[in-house]
Amino acid sequence: MGSIKTIIFDAYGTLYDVQSVTTTLDNFYPKKGAEISKSWREKQIEYSLLRELMGNYLSFYEITKDALLYAIEKHGETVNKQQTKTLLEVYLHLKPYPEVKGVLSQLNHQQLAIFSNGSHNMLDPLVKNTGMKNYFEQVISVDEIKHFKPTIAAYDYATKKLGIRKDEILFVSSNGWDISGAKNYGFHTAWINRKQLPIEKLNLTPDSIYTDLTGIL
Amino acid sequence: MGSIKTIIFDAYGTLYDVQSVTTTLDNFYPKKGAEISKSWREKQIEYSLLRELMGNYLSFYEITKDALLYAIEKHGETVNKQQTKTLLEVYLHLKPYPEVKGVLSQLNHQQLAIFSNGSHNMLDPLVKNTGMKNYFEQVISVDEIKHFKPTIAAYDYATKKLGIRKDEILFVSSNGWDISGAKNYGFHTAWINRKQLPIEKLNLTPDSIYTDLTGIL
């Protein structure tokens, strides 16, 4: 892959640990934090896929709120406005995985970007709050085109915004559905298989597979 | 809803219990049947959504096989060709939920149809093997148009095939994503909430909600 000019990173689950919300959830719902967090994330992804399929786009911020309400209710709990606000604010302060900053520092000869389903009102504060703004030339959100990954339209938007060819891009994600979509579109792909899961059976095998971000160095 | 001329039923999870596969899975993988069955079903649905979004259609039969392979591998097991064949054949003999035949018998003054993401090589033997063929005027598969539910294109295909207006149709499904899609398209909807789950937070509240199929009588 000598022709790679730009590395695009997915945000949630790839650079940032979305399960960082568990601690705050545990404070509100003792011992239920982990399971609510899992439901929240699953529903968040599902709602983005469903809304895209139904032609019913809503920003990822709103979807994240809706998914939270579903998850809380599913686990037999309630949530008030203040708690909702607090939980959504945790998304602006998610922890990067331990190796992330070290790896990004060593990639300073490459053009780096984030491309996420998240909306700018989530991504921009997160990147700033975690001190990671300087690593990236661009933070691109699907909200600019209002089509979620893994549609071809979404990945193509990112390519056009960067102004280079798709075969000059390495796309990095820990999400199976995202890395499959990126491969389907035509990016070089590196799957960060943090949870040691099987390769998705979609006939779209990632070009490289690593257990964490250090693999791409 | 005095204008309802036709009732369309979803198949998997609505008329038929997809967890009937658990017994066979338990024979092959003692004590792991329930968890493999759950993963299998989740992946089956996810792959249909992802393939639709990626513009990469494959029949539900093939998707069901791929999802099985993923689920087996996820739970640290292996599956040979004969076991795969046996497990896929269980899908042709799924158990109807206990109340289903009684309810369908009492709806004999209505036109009834099935509309499913399943392909005909799955649906037709299943309906025949369970002795339910005579209840339905039509068994319609998305495979005829190669767009999965919950796209508008899929529901619209079923409407056109039935030759009536969408506001003359009651759509019945136990799947939250499916009943939301049907509402989004414009069907009257009855959600069979078998698992006592929250209403999906998609601003598409079903017109009626029942715990099993007897509610629609």
Boltz contact constraints between the chains, C-beta under 6 A:
constraints:
  - contact:
      token1: [A, 49]
      token2: [B, 49]
      max_distance: 6.0
  - contact:
      token1: [A, 50]
      token2: [B, 177]
      max_distance: 6.0
  - contact:
      token1: [A, 52]
      token2: [B, 53]
      max_distance: 6.0
  - contact:
      token1: [A, 53]
      token2: [B, 52]
      max_distance: 6.0
  - contact:
      token1: [A, 53]
      token2: [B, 150]
      max_distance: 6.0
  - contact:
      token1: [A, 53]
      token2: [B, 151]
      max_distance: 6.0
  - contact:
      token1: [A, 54]
      token2: [B, 150]
      max_distance: 6.0
  - contact:
      token1: [A, 54]
      token2: [B, 181]
      max_distance: 6.0
  - contact:
      token1: [A, 54]
      token2: [B, 184]
      max_distance: 6.0
  - contact:
      token1: [A, 66]
      token2: [B, 201]
      max_distance: 6.0
  - contact:
      token1: [A, 69]
      token2: [B, 201]
      max_distance: 6.0
  - contact:
      token1: [A, 70]
      token2: [B, 198]
      max_distance: 6.0
  - contact:
      token1: [A, 70]
      token2: [B, 201]
      max_distance: 6.0
  - contact:
      token1: [A, 73]
      token2: [B, 198]
      max_distance: 6.0
  - contact:
      token1: [A, 74]
      token2: [B, 198]
      max_distance: 6.0
  - contact:
      token1: [A, 150]
      token2: [B, 53]
      max_distance: 6.0
  - contact:
      token1: [A, 150]
      token2: [B, 54]
      max_distance: 6.0
  - contact:
      token1: [A, 151]
      token2: [B, 53]
      max_distance: 6.0
  - contact:
      token1: [A, 177]
      token2: [B, 50]
      max_distance: 6.0
  - contact:
      token1: [A, 181]
      token2: [B, 54]
      max_distance: 6.0
  - contact:
      token1: [A, 184]
      token2: [B, 54]
      max_distance: 6.0
  - contact:
      token1: [A, 198]
      token2: [B, 70]
      max_distance: 6.0
  - contact:
      token1: [A, 198]
      token2: [B, 73]
      max_distance: 6.0
  - contact:
      token1: [A, 198]
      token2: [B, 74]
      max_distance: 6.0
  - contact:
      token1: [A, 201]
      token2: [B, 66]
      max_distance: 6.0
  - contact:
      token1: [A, 201]
      token2: [B, 69]
      max_distance: 6.0
  - contact:
      token1: [A, 201]
      token2: [B, 70]
      max_distance: 6.0
